[in-house]
Amino acid sequence: MAATTHTVTNQVPPLVGYDVFAADRALAEAVGRHLAPDLLDTAEEELTTLGLAAGSAQAQQWATQANENPPKLRTHDRYGNRIDEVDFHPAWHRLLGHAVTAGLTDAWGRPGGHLRRAAGFLVWSQAEAGHGCPVSMTHAAVPALRTDPALAAEWEPKLLSHSYEPDLLPAGQKPGVLFGMGMTEKQGGSDVRANTTAARPLDAAGEYLLTGHKWFCSAPMSDGFLVLAQAPEGLTCFLLPRVLPDGERNTFRIQRLKDKLGNRSNASGEVEFDDTWARRVGDEGRGVRTIIEMVAATRLDCVLGGAALMRQAVAQAVHHATYRTAFGGELVDKPLMRNVLADLALESEAATTLAMRLASAYDRSYGSTGSVEAGQERAFLRLAVPIAKYWVTKRTTPLVAEALECLGGNGYVEESGMPRLLREAPLNSIWEGSGNVQALDVLRALQREPEAVNAFLTEVGKARGADHRLDGAIKDLLTELADLNGIETRARRLVERMALVLQGSLLVRWAPPQVADAFCASRLGGDWGAAFGTLPYGLDLAPVVERARPVAP
């Protein structure tokens, strides 16, 4: 029987059935800018296929199902045998399998791999973010394993594989594997040198038995883990397989799964080792140095993950305002709403542009390792990665909250998808080192690695003379860098300034004039308030909002 009380009108159609990649002008332009011309057609075809999948009703359903049905821990089977398995909803396996098949763990084995993989990660994470954890860990394990050529030869082909096999089997019986990571313990957190997990060497070279625990173990259902433990010569990195080569399960006791604010589809566990077999990666006592390349790669994924959340939030907000009318007109045309949307769009585009610049630096630094350019790019990454990790992930939560508000009460309702974005938003700022850890890492590089400082200043200097506000911000930054008084107390302020100058320099070089002008006026020129929607009067904001609208050009 038809309803007689009212007619439903002025409700926004769902944002579905669109190409997430092609509709993101900033991302599509970055791919075209940074990727070699001979790779571009293939990469764009791959990303378009992935973008259509990410924007499909099917992917949205998988995302809802995976988060409404979080993973469950099964410590024992029906007979009382210890099994330590994590059960996932089938939708989780669909999402993760699609990511692996699309090559999102394969950056190190193909030309332009880091840029192609980063763009794909940014696209597919907009469908659902939780499954990105094992994708990221698997991708990032490669450089750490390369410190041991024998281990790399054994494991790397399976890490780069485009085949997903969820069953716990010996790695030799699987076409592809996933990796997790375990660094932090109850007593230390980010201070991993306080770890107490002990590694006892066996007679066989490179083999150890581990005893201890990990307070946060990422992706505990994975096939292998890189972990830190105290060997006789100090903190050391180890590869710990879940299943031993003979098919017996390694001792890997999952005590419980974390009940997290967001990231509900993904499992994070507390685990214990009791004479757990592992192989050493790198030299004893060099654990942090060995695993640091993995940490750097996962930090870049935190930047990409933050940029993906920003982009999806902005897309939803602009889409809503385009179709919703109020007070005699479309919301998108109201001056104050346009200011809010443009401000959000600036933040999102700056994050995407910076993230893709970092991905391109990875390709150039690893593609020709002995060249001068490769060395400069590695030096640039040394500072730019923790700067970006600090700033982009810090900006994600307020941006998503403001984008949710653009939908009004509809945005506060679970069905809109915005609450899931908001719960996810703080995550990337915490994982792989929180804000203070990133800021202190930047200080270490500033004080100990002059080549990194030179590379950073060379990068921002490429835009000098193009905008007077950027020029003034660079001058002020140089003054701050020359003053070491109270440097640790003002570390966050300094890193924020470095991030904004870097983003401004990239937008001045590559973004449309209206985007660069608005960014420099607000973020570098000081004409901006404390909340989004406080851009100064007189800017041309309509093209900024239109550029962010999620419709392919």
Secondary structure, DSSP 8 states (H G I E B T S, - for coil): ----S----S------SS-TTTT-HHHHHHHHHHS-HHHHHHHHHHHHHHHHHHTSHHHHHHHHHHHHS--EEEEE-TTS-EEEEEE--HHHHHHHHHHHHTTTT-STTSTTHHHHHHHHHHHHTTT-STTHHHHHHHHHHHHHHTTSHHHHHHHHHHHS-S----S---GGG-S---EEEE---TTTTT-GGG---EEEE-SSTTEEEEEEEEEEEE-TTSSEEEEEEEETTEEEEEEEESB-TTS-B---EEEEE---SS-TTS-EEEEEEEEEEEEEES-TT-HHHHHHHHHHHHHHHHHHHHHHHHHHHHHHHHHHHHH-EETTEEGGGSHHHHHHHHHHHHHHHHHHHHHHHHHHHHHHHHHSTTSHHHHHHHHHHHHHHHHHHHHHHHHHHHHHHHHHHHTGGGGGSGGGSHHHHHHHTTHHHHTTS-HHHHHHHHHHHHHH-HHHHHHHHHHHHTTTTS-HHHHHHHHHHHHHHT--TTTTTTHHHHHHHHHHHHHHHHHHHHS-HHHHHHHIIIIITS---SSTT---TT---HHHHHHHSSS--
